[in-house]
């Protein structure tokens, strides 16, 4: 994880969940998704931006899977049906952003 600048950063980086609250985030925070194996997976997020702008990105080594700019509040889930890699990242980029986020993820279970 690398954060350029932030005041009052308080966060957690655990298997299946990343969360933080922060003030004046200027830069990027990157989390590696800790998936047990290759396979379809989901990401469920809730982001609240009280000031500034935050960009939420999900990337594989080869491509951007999902990207969303957030200036107030957003919550949703994204399914990645064909995961060809075991390495995926969630990238949080703040532009003078204050707020918080919670991101949960895991492998999709076969039906």
C-alpha positions, 0 to 999 in steps of 0.5 A: 500500500502506498498513499501520497498524502492524507490526514487522519488515515485510518484503514484496514487491509484484510482478506476479503475486506478493505476499508478506510476513513480519511481527510484530504487524500491527495494521491493513490492507495492500492490494495491487492485482492487476496483471492484464494484461486483463479475464478469468478469473483465479486466486489461490493463497495460503499464509498462516501465522499464528503469533500473532493473527488475519489476514483475507484478502479479495479484492475488486473495486470492486463486491463481495467475491469471497472472504474468510477468517479465518485463525488458524493455517495456510491454503493454497488457490486460488480461481478467479474465472471471470468477471472484469468489471473489471481492478481487483481487490485483495487485502486483508490485515487483521491483529489483533495478527498475526505470521506470513507470506503468499505470494499468487500470481495470474494470468489463467487460460489457455483450455483 
